[in-house]
Amino acid sequence: MNDVTINEIQRFSFDNTNVRGEHVVLNSAYQEIIKRKNYPLGIEVLLGEFVAAIALLRDIIKIDGVLSIQAKGNGFLSALMTECDEQQNLRGIAQWDEEQVVPDTISLKEVLAGGYLVITIAPRNGQRYQGIVELVGDSLAECLEQYFYQSEQLPSRVWLAANGAQCGGLFLQRLPAEQAQSGDEDAWERFTHLAATVKDEELLGLDTETLLHRLYHEEEVRLYEPKTLQFGCSCSRQRTLDAVISMGADEVRQLLIEQGSIQADCQFCAEQYVFTETDLVGQLGDQAQTH
């Protein structure tokens, strides 16, 4: 599968149990994100885990809007963010001290010293919700398990992997007992024990059906239709213009005097937007004129 473009998430469940799961593998969508900046490999890997994680969360938390994971801290990695909208458009960015030598393998807790995760649910219509998660353990997977335990009181397990070319993740969740169809009380422990044997190369290199057969060939697994994800940025010329105008007429006019035009770059996709005095007079009127 390594030579094939695949950007899919697929849900599954185990017949006659209250356990469900998801598997996601992304290559070109992930590569579109990391090629926008000259990231060290260690940050590419960590950002890849965040990309896989937001894809998993997006399919679990169903809203008409945008879901995001943001990490902030006091280490050399100051911020990291990924988000996904209802059209399965993914984007992400990391900000770090570029004078630091970044190892190829880094601990989330180390690089975000004293930091935390913010998971934001922003529906198109409705109230925005934020959940704050302390950095527990050394990995994003452990943080997400803590988030699900706090927010949904549902036992959940997460496995994430990335290598700079592909990223992937596996998610298992135990639903309330009344949703079980049989008395298979050992199902959760059995399924999570088997999933814990998964290797990174299997998470990244196998399609969902092959991976699940390898892990659960003695179980009755039900697969659902896969969904495709892709890189997509929500920036636009109009939204960027609105942000420039929000600086105020005085600051806009001063920038035009100093620079002749105002350039704004999208941090996520590196798109450049240039606005001249003519563009801004139409929005700010005579206040934007420099003469």
For each residue, the residues with C-beta under 8 A, 3 or more apart:
1: 4 6 25 205 206 207
2: 165 166 205
3:
4: 1
5: 27 28
6: 1 25 26 27 207
7: 25 26 27 28 29 30 228 229 230
8: 24 25 26 208 226 227 228 229
9: 22 23 24 55 56 59 226 227 229
10: 22 23 24 208 223 224 225 226 227
11: 20 21 22 59 223 224
12: 20 21 22 23 208 212 221 222 223 224
13: 17 19 20 21 221 222 224
14: 17 19 20 187 191 216 219 220 221 222
15: 181 220 221 222
16: 180 181 182 184 220
17: 13 14 180 181 182 184 187 188 191
18: 174 175 176 177 179 180 181 187
19: 13 14 172 173 174 175 187 188 191
20: 11 12 13 14 172 173 175
21: 11 12 13 170 171 172 173 191
22: 9 10 11 12 56 59 60 169 170 171
23: 9 10 12 168 169 170 171 203 208 211 212
24: 8 9 10 52 55 56 59 168 169 229
25: 1 6 7 8 166 167 168 203 204 206 207 208
26: 6 7 8 29 30 51 52 55 90 166 167 168 229
27: 5 6 7 30 31 165 166
28: 5 7 31 32 231
29: 7 26 32 33 51 90 229 230 231
30: 7 26 27 33 34 48 51 52 90 162 165 166 167
31: 27 28 34 35 165
32: 28 29 35 36 231
33: 29 30 36 47 51 82 90 91 92 93 231
34: 30 31 37 39 44 47 48 164
35: 31 32
36: 32 33 93 268 269 270
37: 34 93 94 270
38:
39: 34 43 44 47 94
40: 43 44 96 102 104
41: 44 45 102 104 164
42: 45 46 102 103 104 105 106
43: 39 40 46 47 77 94 96 102 106
44: 34 39 40 41 47 48 162 164
45: 41 42 48 49 104 105 106 162 163 164
46: 42 43 49 50 77 80 94 106 108 111 140 162
47: 33 34 39 43 44 50 51 80 82 92 93 94 162
48: 30 34 44 45 51 52 161 162 163 164 166 167
49: 45 46 52 53 139 140 141 160 161 162 167 169
50: 46 47 53 54 69 71 80 81 82 92 140
51: 26 29 30 33 47 48 54 55 82 90 92 162 167
52: 24 26 30 48 49 55 56 160 161 162 167 168 169
53: 49 50 56 57 69 82 140 141 144 158 160 169
54: 50 51 57 58 67 68 69 82 83 84 90 92
55: 9 24 26 51 52 58 59 84 90 169 229
56: 9 22 24 52 53 59 60 144 158 169 171
57: 53 54 60 61 67 69 84 119 144
58: 54 55 61 67 84 88
59: 9 11 22 24 55 56 62 227
60: 22 56 57 171 173
61: 57 58 67 121
62: 59
63: 67 86 121 122 123
64: 86 123 124 125
65: 85 86 121 122 123 124 126
66: 83 84 85 86 120 122 234
67: 54 57 58 61 63 83 84 85 119 120 121 122
68: 54 81 82 83 84 118 119 120 122
69: 50 53 54 57 81 82 83 117 118 119 120
70: 79 80 81 117 118 120
71: 50 77 79 80 81 108 112 115 116 117 118 135
72: 78 79 112 115 116 118
73: 77 78 111 112 113 114 115 116 135
74: 78 112 113 114 115
75: 78 110 111 112 113 114 115
76: 96 97 100 102 111
77: 43 46 71 73 80 94 95 96 97 106 111 112
78: 72 73 74 75 95 96 97
79: 70 71 72 93 94 95
80: 46 47 50 70 71 77 92 93 94 95 112
81: 50 68 69 70 71 92 93 94
82: 33 47 50 51 53 54 68 69 90 91 92
83: 54 66 67 68 69 90 91 92
84: 54 55 57 58 66 67 68 88 89 90 229
85: 65 66 67 88 89 232 234
86: 63 64 65 66 124
87: 232
88: 58 84 85 227 228 229 230
89: 84 85 229 230 231 232 233 234
90: 26 29 30 33 51 54 55 82 83 84 229 230 231 232
91: 33 82 83 231 232 233 234 268 269
92: 33 47 50 51 54 80 81 82 83 268
93: 33 36 37 47 79 80 81 267 268
94: 37 39 43 46 47 77 79 80 81
95: 77 78 79 80
96: 40 43 76 77 78 100 102 111
97: 76 77 78 100
98:
99:
100: 76 96 97
101:
102: 40 41 42 43 76 96 106
103: 42 106
104: 40 41 42 45
105: 42 45
106: 42 43 45 46 77 102 103 110 111
107: 110 111 138 139
108: 46 71 111 112 135 138 139 140 143
109: 112 113 135 137 138
110: 75 106 107 113 138
111: 46 73 75 76 77 96 106 107 108
112: 71 72 73 74 75 77 80 108 109 115 135
113: 73 74 75 109 110
114: 73 74 75
115: 71 72 73 74 75 112 135
116: 71 72 73 132 133 134 135
117: 69 70 71 132 133 134 135 140 143 147
118: 68 69 70 71 72 130 131 132 133
119: 57 67 68 69 130 131 133 147
120: 66 67 68 69 70 128 129 130
121: 61 63 65 67 128 129 130 131
122: 63 65 66 67 68 128
123: 63 64 65 126 127 128
124: 64 65 86
125: 64
126: 65 123
127: 123
128: 120 121 122 123
129: 120 121
130: 118 119 120 121
131: 118 119 121 147 150 151
132: 116 117 118
133: 116 117 118 119 136 143 144 146 147 150
134: 116 117 143 146
135: 71 73 108 109 112 115 116 117 143
136: 133 142 143 146
137: 109 142 143
138: 107 108 109 110 142
139: 49 107 108 142 143 160
140: 46 49 50 53 108 117 143 144 158 160
141: 49 53 144 145 158 159 160
142: 136 137 138 139 145 146 158
143: 108 117 133 134 135 136 137 139 140 146 147
144: 53 56 57 133 140 141 147 148 156 158
145: 141 142 148 149 156 157 158
146: 133 134 136 142 143 149 150
147: 117 119 131 133 143 144 150 151
148: 144 145 151 152 154 155 156 173
149: 145 146 152 153 154 155 156
150: 131 133 146 147 153
151: 131 147 148
152: 148 149 156
153: 149 150
154: 148 149 173 174 175 176
155: 148 149 173 174 188
156: 144 145 148 149 152 171 172 173 174
157: 145 171 172 173 192 195 196
158: 53 56 140 141 142 144 145 169 170 171
159: 141 169 170 171 195 196 198 203
160: 49 52 53 139 140 141 167 168 169 203
161: 48 49 52 167 168 169 200 203 204
162: 30 44 45 46 47 48 49 51 52 166 167 168 204
163: 45 48 166 167 200 204
164: 34 41 44 45 48
165: 2 27 30 31
166: 2 25 26 27 30 48 162 163 204 205
167: 25 26 30 48 49 51 52 160 161 162 163 204
168: 23 24 25 26 52 160 161 162 203 204
169: 22 23 24 49 52 53 55 56 158 159 160 161 203
170: 21 22 23 158 159 195 198 203 211
171: 21 22 23 56 60 156 157 158 159
172: 19 20 21 156 157 191 192 195
173: 19 20 21 60 148 154 155 156 157
174: 18 19 154 155 156 188
175: 18 19 20 154 179 180
176: 18 154 179
177: 18 180
178:
179: 18 175 176
180: 16 17 18 175 177 183 184 187
181: 15 16 17 18
182: 16 17
183: 180
184: 16 17 180 187
185:
186: 189 190
187: 14 17 18 19 180 184 190 191
188: 17 19 155 174 191 192
189: 186 192 193
190: 186 187 193 194
191: 14 17 19 21 172 187 188 194 195 216 219
192: 157 172 188 189 195 196
193: 189 190 196 197
194: 190 191 197 215 216
195: 157 159 170 172 191 192 198 215
196: 157 159 192 193
197: 193 194 215
198: 159 170 195 202 203 211 215
199: 202 203
200: 161 163 203 204
201: 204 205
202: 198 199 205 206 211 214
203: 23 25 159 160 161 168 169 170 198 199 200 206 211
204: 25 161 162 163 166 167 168 200 201
205: 1 2 166 201 202
206: 1 25 202 203 210 211 214
207: 1 6 25 210 211
208: 8 10 12 23 25 211 212 223 226
209: 212 213 223
210: 206 207 213 214
211: 23 170 198 202 203 206 207 208 214 215
212: 12 23 208 209 215 216 221 223
213: 209 210 216 217 221
214: 202 206 210 211 217
215: 194 195 197 198 211 212
216: 14 191 194 212 213 219 221
217: 213 214
218:
219: 14 191 216
220: 14 15 16
221: 12 13 14 15 212 213 216
222: 12 13 14 15
223: 10 11 12 208 209 212
224: 10 11 12 13
225: 10
226: 8 9 10 208
227: 8 9 10 59 88
228: 7 8 88
229: 7 8 9 24 26 29 55 84 88 89 90
230: 7 29 88 89 90
231: 28 29 32 33 89 90 91
232: 85 87 89 90 91
233: 89 91 266 268 269 271
234: 66 85 89 91 239
235: 239 240 266 268 269 271
236: 239 240
237: 240 241 273
238: 241 242
239: 234 235 236 242 243
240: 235 236 237 243 244 264 266 273
241: 237 238 244 245 273 275 279 283
242: 238 239 245 246
243: 239 240 246 247 264
244: 240 241 247 252 262 264 275 280
245: 241 242 252 280 283 284
246: 242 243
247: 243 244 251 252 255
248: 251 252
249: 252 253 284 287 288
250: 253 254 287
251: 247 248 254 255
252: 244 245 247 248 249 255 256 262 280 284 287 288
253: 249 250 256 257 287 288 289 290
254: 250 251 257 258
255: 247 251 252 258 259 262
256: 252 253 259 260 261 262 277 280 288 290
257: 253 254 290
258: 254 255
259: 255 256 262 263
260: 256 276
261: 256 274 275 276 277
262: 244 252 255 256 259 274 275 280
263: 259 272 273 274 275
264: 240 243 244 272 273 275
265: 270 271 272 273
266: 233 235 240 269 270 271 272 273
267: 93 270
268: 36 91 92 93 233 235
269: 36 91 233 235 266
270: 36 37 265 266 267
271: 233 235 265 266
272: 263 264 265 266
273: 237 240 241 263 264 265 266
274: 261 262 263
275: 241 244 261 262 263 264 279 280
276: 260 261 279 280
277: 256 261 280 281 288 289 290
278: 281 282
279: 241 275 276 282 283
280: 244 245 252 256 262 275 276 277 283 284 288
281: 277 278 284 285 286 288 289
282: 278 279
283: 241 245 279 280 288
284: 245 249 252 280 281 287 288
285: 281 288
286: 281 289
287: 249 250 252 253 284
288: 249 252 253 256 277 280 281 283 284 285
289: 253 277 281 286
290: 253 256 257 277
291:
